[in-house]
Amino acid sequence: MPAWQSFAAALALGLVVGGAYMLLTMRRRFSRIVVVLLSVPIPVAGLAWYAFHGGPTPPPTWQSRLVSALVVISVGSAIWRSWVMGEMRPGKTVTPATRANFNRYVLAFRGCTTLWITAYAATFVPLIAIANLSVIGAWVIACAPRRWRHVTDELSVDLAARPADVFRFLVEPANWPLFQDIEGVAVHPAGPLRVGSEVTSRRMVMSSKAKPGWITVTSRITALEPGVSYTVATVGRDDEMTNDVSPSGTGTRLTTRVDRTLPLTDAVMGMMLEYRAELAGRRKDSLRTLQGLDRLIPAAIPPG
């Protein structure tokens, strides 16, 4: 087998092994599935075809210069990503903006890596670039509509406490750490919650290594109907949560609704699939937490 065909075969095998390693070592990481599907199958098919059938010797054309530029960008993004990873290591406190920037660096790294593989493989079979770029473009277009990036999740629970007591308990931020993994709650301006109030807290999150960390979150009250409902929106992120309180035959029906729209960068990486799986996985825990309010409310709200 001629040298260039052997090289193409080795490169195809390397891509298959690398893609398999990413898939086998992941832990429910749909984003890795996306990058593998966009980077491996079509280039491998083209390289395998060249390895078996041969073709013109790859010339040092514009693809070579593009490959070099993409490698530089990928390496730069990887270095910056490593620094951001240090800022997000377990035990440190970050903000939603830090996490959003980290995802952008990951997208830059993965995007340039995918284009690098596509451009390099295209030096052997030019049609690879057309085919793979078409698939990448179709994926980005599919992720672009806001409705495909929007997720709604709703939970309802019946409580024995009176609606007025449930509402009083929920609109007191000092009570939030009693049923959420948060601490350091502060209200600005001080006083009862009203539309425009901002609540800052530190929330526990799990890192990719399943170790706890903290994220500082600022939430703003965007709607409040006394005794009935209130809506909290996360500052710097397109999501909000509404708690609705209504009378029921046994006491109170509490309905919690979460609406979130992921940024396009996150959706392109496949994080929409991860977020949906995460929501489905924690529904039982969320329901158990809401049911536990029956135990917390009597201790926090004096009878009367």
LOSE-17190 format. One record per residue (C-alpha): residue in three letters; x, y, z. Coordinates in steps of 0.1 Angstrom, whole numbers, plus 5000, padded with zeros to 4 digits. Each point is the difference from the previous one (the first is absolute). Layout:
BEGIN
ALAXYZ...
***
This chain:
BEGIN
MET500050005000PRO501450344990ALA501250235028TRP497150254997GLN497449725000SER501749855031PHE499950345017ALA496350054992ALA499349655014ALA501950085032LEU498250345003ALA496649834996LEU500949745026GLY501250275024LEU496750194996VAL498049685007VAL502149925031GLY499850365012GLY496250024995ALA499549665017TYR502050115030MET498050325004LEU496749804998LEU501149725023THR501550225027MET497150255001ARG497550025028ARG496750104985ARG501850264979PHE497850064970SER502250284989ARG502849764993ILE497749794979VAL499250314979VAL503750094995VAL500849644990LEU497249974976LEU501050334984SER503749924998VAL500449634994PRO497649814977ILE500350204968PRO503850085001VAL500649635009ALA497949894970GLY501950234977LEU503449905013ALA499249634999TRP498950044963TYR503350174992ALA501949735019PHE498549724979HIS499550174966GLY502850265000GLY500050334982PRO502150314993THR502750085025PRO498750275025PRO501450334988PRO501150285024THR497150224992TRP497850245019GLN498849715022SER503449975014ARG500150365011LEU496449975013VAL501049695020SER503050185015ALA497850305010LEU497349785016VAL502749815019VAL501350325015ILE496550115009SER499249665015VAL503150005021GLY499450355012SER496449925009ALA501249695018ILE502650205021TRP497350265009ARG497649725008SER502549855024TRP500350335018VAL496350045003MET499849645012GLY502350105028GLU497650285009MET497149755001ARG501849735019PRO498049845028GLY499750215032LYS500350334981THR497150244996VAL499250114965THR497250194983PRO497649924971ALA502150234978THR503249795008ARG498249684991ALA498650154967ASN503550124990PHE501449655007ASN497449854977ARG501050254973TYR503649905003VAL499049634998LEU498050074969ALA502950194984PHE502349715007ARG497749734988GLY498950214970CYS503550064988THR501049645006THR497049884979LEU500950254972TRP503649905002ILE499249634996THR497650094971ALA502650224982TYR502849765004ALA498049704988ALA498850224971THR503650014987PHE499549634992VAL496450014988PRO498650364994LEU496449885002ILE500549935037ALA500050375007ILE496850064981ALA498249705017ASN501250075035LEU499550384999SER496549934987VAL499349785031ILE501550255024GLY498050294984ALA496849795002TRP500649945037VAL500750365008ILE496850114981ALA498049735018CYS501250155034ALA499450364990PRO496250035005ARG499350125036ARG497149755004TRP502449714996ARG502250145027HIS497250065024VAL499249755028THR497050025024ASP499649785031GLU497150005024LEU499449835033SER497050015022VAL499549885036ASP497250015025LEU500950135035ALA498150005032ALA500950365009ARG497850294992PRO500650194968ALA500850325019ASP502649825021VAL501649834970PHE500350334982ARG501550185031PHE502649725003LEU501050014964VAL500350384996GLU502450025030PRO503549954985ALA501449915035ASN498049674996TRP501449904967PRO503149835014LEU497749775020PHE498949824968GLN502750094974ASP503749954998ILE500850365005GLU501650235026GLY500950365005VAL496650134989ALA499850384998VAL497250234988HIS500550334983PRO498450235009ALA499449875035GLY496449935010PRO497149794987LEU500249874965ARG498550214973VAL500350044962GLY503650104993SER501549855032GLU503249814994VAL501149705020THR503649895000SER501049655012ARG502649744997ARG498749684985MET501649665001VAL500849844966MET501849684990SER503150024979SER500849764972LYS501949795025ALA496949975022LYS501650235027PRO498050295015GLY500750364991TRP498150325004ILE498550254976THR499050355010VAL496550084985THR498150325000SER496249964995ARG497550284993ILE496350005009THR498350074967ALA496349955011LEU498349975033GLU496349965008PRO499750005038GLY498649675013VAL499949844966SER503249994980TYR503550144994THR502649964973VAL503750005004ALA502450064970THR503749925001VAL502150314992GLY502349934970ARG498249694990ASP496849954980ASP498049805026GLU497350065025MET498049815027THR496450075010ASN498449875032ASP496250004999VAL498049945032SER496349914999PRO497449845024SER499449634997GLY497749765017THR502649905025GLY501850345005THR502250144972ARG501049914965LEU503550134993THR501150014964THR503650074990ARG500850084964VAL503550044985ASP500550164966ARG503550014985THR501450084966LEU503549884995PRO502550234981LEU500749904964THR503649915009ASP498849755026ALA497449854977VAL502549954971MET502249805024GLY497149775008MET499450135035MET496350024994LEU499949625001GLU502050005032TYR497750265016ARG496949804991ALA501549695015GLU501050195031LEU496550135005ALA498549654996GLY502649865024ARG499350245028ARG496250014998LYS499649755029ASP502450205022SER498250324992LEU496649855008ARG501349865033THR501450345009LEU496650174993GLN498249745021GLY502450065028LEU498650365003ASP497249865022ARG502649935026LEU501850334997ILE497150254998PRO498549945034ALA503450065017ALA500650324980ILE496550155000PRO498450055034PRO496449895000GLY497450285000
***
